[in-house]
Amino acid sequence: MSVKISNSGDKLIIFLSGEIDHHSAAEMRYFIDGELERSTPSVVVFDFSEVDFMDSSGIGLVMGRLRVISGWGGKAVIENPRPNIRKMLKLAGLEKLTGQEQKK
């Protein structure tokens, strides 16, 4: 589990890597929430390009941060999820954040 954050003013990019499970999600949440409180960016990008595995704790991590971000009118985006992660996001109804939502 690893979290790296790049802050460029109004945009915060959160680079996640490894496995996101119950234990790692708690650590990630603590680290991410601290940076969100300090910077309150208008756009938060979650980069999932290096995430190999994610269970429901990863979905909870994203959904909880969405509530925080939307509280100040910010926007969240998910970038570069691998196919297995994209499937989890779709099942959770979060596919719209990837920009890959299927038009009906």
LUMDRENZA-552079 format. One record per residue: residue in three letters; x, y, z of N, C-alpha, C in turn. Coordinates in steps of 0.02 Angstrom, whole numbers, plus 50000, padded with zeros to 5 digits. Example, Ala and Ser with C-alpha at 12.3 -4.5 7.8 and 13.67 -1.06 7.14 Angstrom:
ALA506604971650390506154977550390506604983550390;SER506424988850354506844994750357506455000250394;
//
This chain:
MET500434994150000500005000050000500445006150000;SER500265010749956500645016949953500185022549928;VAL500285028449956499925034349934500445039849924;LYS500425042949866500825048849853500345054249829;ILE500485060349849500035065749833500415071449799;SER500125073949745500395079649710499875085249715;ASN500075090849743499615096449753499835102249709;SER499395104049662499555109749618499015115149625;GLY498925117549685498425122749696497725120049702;ASP497325121049651496635118849652496545111549633;LYS497085108149615497035101149594497495096849637;LEU497205091649665497575086949705497565080149670;ILE498145077349657498175070849625498425065849677;ILE498025060649687498175055449736498365049149699;PHE499005047249703499255041249670499225035449720;LEU498805030549704498735024749747499095018849715;SER499365014349757499695008549729499635002649776;GLY499744996649749499714990549788499004987949795;GLU498864985249854498204982349868497824986949916;ILE497184987849901496764991749946496274986949979;ASP496404985450042495974981150081495814984650147;HIS495504981050192495284984050256495854987650292;HIS496424984450297496984987350335497294993350299;SER497434992550235497764997950198497295003850188;ALA496645002550179496165008050168496145012750228;ALA496195010050289496185014250349496785018950349;GLU497375016450332497975020650329497915025950274;MET497675023750216497595028350160497105033950178;ARG496545032150208496035036950227496335042350273;TYR496715040350322497025045050368497485049950332;PHE497905047350289498375051450251498025056150203;ILE497545053450165497175057450116496755062850149;ASP496405061050202495975065950236496385071850263;GLY496975070550288497395076050312497555080950257;GLU497725078350199497885082850143497265086350116;LEU496705082950115496085086150092495895091950139;GLU495975091050204495815096350251496275102350243;ARG496915101050229497395106550221497285110550157;SER497095107150103497095110550039496415111950008;THR495885108450029495215109150000495225110849925;PRO495495106349884495545107649812494865107349777;SER494815110549720494195110249682494145103849641;VAL494715100749626494725094449589495205089649625;VAL494955083549635495365078249664495385072449615;VAL495975070449595496065064949548496355059049586;PHE496005053349583496255047149611496555043149554;ASP497215042249555497555038449503497635031249527;PHE497285026649494497275019549513497735015349470;SER498185018349432498585014649383499025009249415;GLU499205010049478499645005149511499285001049564;VAL498615001149563498234997149611498114990249580;ASP498354985049614498284978249589497644974849612;PHE497424976449671496844973249702496464978249744;MET495804977549744495404981849787494774978049807;ASP494614978049871493994975049893493494980649910;SER492964979049945492454984049960492734989850003;SER493274988650038493584994050077493834999650031;GLY494064997849972494285002849923493695007049899;ILE493135003749889492525007449869492335012249924;GLY492355009849987492195014150044492675020050049;LEU493315018750035493815024150036493625029649986;VAL493455027649925493285032549874492625036149892;MET492125032349912491475035449927491505040249986;GLY491895038450036491975042950093492315049450074;ARG492825048950032493175055050010492715059149964;LEU492285055949925491815059549884491355063949926;ARG491125061249982490695065250027491075071350053;VAL491695070350072492095075850097492195081150043;ILE492395078949984492535083449928491915087249907;SER491355083749902490735087049881490485091949933;GLY490705091149996490505095750049490735102850037;TRP491265103850000491475110649984491395112149909;GLY491005107949875490865109249805491395106949757;GLY491845102549780492375099949737492135094249693;LYS492575092249648492425086949600492965081549607;ALA492765075249600493245069649602493245065949536;VAL493825063549518493925059749455494355053749472;ILE494195048049440494605042149446494945040949379;GLU495605040249380495985039149319496355032549321;ASN496425029649263496855023749250496705017549290;PRO496065015949303495945009649339496075003649292;ARG496374998549319496474992349281495794988949272;PRO495734984349225495074981249211494734978349273;ASN495094974949317494774972149377494524977549424;ILE494884983049428494674988649470494084992349438;ARG494114993149372493564996349336492914992449347;LYS492954985849348492364981649359492074982949428;MET492504983349479492264984849547491934991649550;LEU492234996649517491955003349517491275003449483;LYS491214999649429490574999249393490034996149438;LEU490204990649471489724987349515489504991949572;ALA489934996349594489775001049648489435007349623;GLY489345008049558489025014049531489495020049526;LEU490145018749528490635024149526490965024949457;GLU490725021249408491035021449342491005028449312;LYS490505032349330490445039149302491045043449319;LEU491385041849373491975045749393492585044349349;THR492555038849311493125037049268493055040149199;GLY492475043049185492365045949118492225040549067;GLN492135034349089492015028849044491305026049049;GLU490855029849077490165027649086489865026349017;GLN489525020749011489205018948948488585023248938;LYS488525026148879487925029948862487355025148848;LYS486765026648874486195022148863485715025248813;
//
